[in-house]
Amino acid sequence: MLNQKLMERDLAVLWHPCTQMQDHESLPLIPIRRGRGVWLEDMEGKQYLDAISSWWVNLFGHNNPQITAAVKHQLDELEHVMLAGFSHQPAIELAEALVRVTPEGLQRVFYADNGS
């Protein structure tokens, strides 16, 4: 029942990117509680192989201890600041590293997300 209740709440308030929402009239959404390695677990304990993961998960798995520790450390320092009139050392260091590995003439980095 936990999956069903969350699915109903979700469909009442969310649009999902890259999804034909009408499909969910016959195909249920799967509310996920946690992930570990390549596995996802729903609210009722059923496991699913995460074959469509994103971000770093597709390479390193869910709950990777090294990535989790690095994210927690960063959150203790600075969780977010917009680059509109501000800057911060991690953004500068990543941009410098990216410029070092790009072809000659590409001297700057523009950070953006995928909009979803």
Helices and strands as residue ranges (DSSP letters): H 2-13, G 21-25, E 32-36, E 39-42, E 47-49, H 57-60, H 65-77, H 89-101
